[in-house]
């Protein structure tokens, strides 16, 4: 099966339409206010409108760190989210409540920095686990490469998206070493925060195509 590609932290409607037409599988919008790539409701609506007009079928992922269940469900309905990415300290009960309350997939960011964290990730009730890196108080979007050895172990057991510094320069090695369900690129495919580098995204898509 071909590895999918998710571009996260999309803020610009033109970027969204173009990467959808290029063949990106998932477009990630960040609803965490502390993120430099936070999108307001108006910005999310503009991105969704651009995706609709693109004529392509890129799936929409909403990223949440500290939103309550009701806020997440409102976003799912308002923006037609295909997946909810829980990217904070949300626990098992929270994930199950979201999963029971809407038709969107539940993705969970995990940080595989100890045997206990790996075992907890393995048992977490989510459709997709997202192996990421973190730095200080930032749970993602750091450009730091995650632990690929642990991510590869997880990917053999559960559908796993690989995040953390994914770029056009390391995508081929990530595919070979981890064989993830999905590559998740953010800060390493930017011209600047909130503006994506379409040439770098195209290179990753080409790499995925070559590795089928």
N, C-alpha and C positions, 0 to 999 in steps of 0.2 A: 504494500500500500504506500502511496506517495505521502511523504511528510508534508503536512500543511504549514502555512506561514501566517503568523499573526503579526501585524504591525500595531504596536500599542502606543498610547499617548498621542493619538491623532487629534489635532486641534483645528486644522484648516479644512474647510469643506472642499476646496479644490484638490488638496492632497488626498482626501478621502475618495473622491470620485476617480482620480487618476490611479491610485493604487488598486482600487476595485477593478477598474478596467484592465489593469496589468495582470490580474489573476490572484491577488492576495486573498486568502481564504477568510481571515478574520480581521476586522478593524476594531481596535480597542479604544474606548473613550474613558478617561479617568474622571471619576466623580469624587475624588478625595481633595478637599479644599487646600490641604497643605502642599499638594503637588504643584510644581511649576507648569504642569500640563493639565491642570484642572480645567474642565469645561463646564460652563454654566448651562442651565436648561436651554437658553436661547442658542448657545453655540452647539449644543448637542442636537437640537432640532435642525439647525442649518446643515450639520454633518449628515444627519439622516436624510434630509431632503436631497443632498448631493449624491448620496448613495443610491437613492431611488432613481434619480435622473440619469445615473451612470449607465443603467441598463445591465449592470453586472450583479451577481449575487454574492456579495461579500457578507458574511455573517457578522452581527454586531455584538460586541462584548463590552459590558459595563464593569468597570473596576471600582471596587468599594473598599475602604479601609475601616471607617468607623460609623458608617450609616446604619440606622436601625432597619429592621425588617420592612416596616411600612414604607420607608423612603425607597428602599431597593425595589419593592414591588411596584411602587408608583413609576419608577424609572423604566422598569420592564414593560409596563403597559404603555407609557407615554412615548417611548423611543423604540419599541419593538425589539427589545434586546433578545438575542438568541442564547446568550450565556451571561451569567453573573459570576464575576471573578472576585472572590473574597480574598483580599490582599492585606488582611490585618490579623488580629488575634481572635477572630471569630471561632467559636468552639463547635463541637459536633452538633449540639442541640440547635444552634443558630443555623447551621448549614442545612439540617434536616427540615427546619421550619421553612426556610426559603424554598427548598426543593419541593416540599409538599404544597406550597402556596402558588406556584406558577409553573408554566411549561418550559421555562428557560433551563438550560443546563446549569449546573453548579460547578465552577472551577475553584480550586483552592490553592493559593500560593503556599509553598512549603520551603523551609530552609533546612537543608540536610546537614547540619553541623554537629550532630551527635548520633550515636546509635539509638537513643531514645526518640530523637526527632524523626529518624527514619521509620521506626516502628509506628509512631503516631501517624505519620503521613500515610503509611501503608494501609492503615485501618480507617482513615478519614472518609466519611461518606460524601464523595464528590465524583462527578463524571470524569473530570480531568484534574490531575495534580500538576501544578506549575512549579518546577524547581527553579528557585531564584536565588540571588545574592542580596546582601544588605550591608549597609554601612552606617554606623551610628544609629540615628533615629529614622533613617530612610529605609523603608522596607523593599524598595525596588527602584528601577530607573537610575541605578548608580553607574552603569557601565562596567561593573566588576563582574568577572566571569564566575559562575557558580561552580560547585563541586561536580564535575562531569562524571567522575567515577561513581559517586553515589547516585547521581541522576540516571546513569546507565543501568544500575541495579534496579532502580525504581521502574524505569521504562520497560524492563523485562516482565514486570508484574502488574503494572497499572498503566492506563493511558497517561502519558506524561508530556507536558509542554516544557521545553527547555528555554529559560530566560537567563538574563544576566550577561550583558556585554556581547550579545549575538550580533555579528556584523558580516559584511560581505567578505571579510578577510578570514574569518574562522568558521563560516557556515559549513564548508565541506568537511572540516575536521569534526565539527559537532555532529554532523550526520553520521560520520563513520564511527565515532567513539560512543555515541549515546543512542543513536537510532530512535529519536523521539517521535511521538505522535505529531508534534508541532514544534516549530521554532518560533520563538517570541522575541522580536527585535523592537527596541525603543530608542534609547539615547545614542546608540552606536550607528543609527541610520538617520541622523539629523544634521541639517545645516546649522541649526541653532535650536534651543528648546522651543517647541511649538511649531517647528517647520521641518518637514521630512526631506531627506535627500533621495529623490526618486531614482537616481542612477544606482545608488547603493542597494536600494530595494530590488531593482531589476536584476542586479548581479546575484542577489540571494535567490531570487526566483529561478534564474538560469542554473544556478548550482543545484537547486533542488531537482530541476528537470533533468539534469545530467546524471543525478545519483539515483534515479528511479530504478 
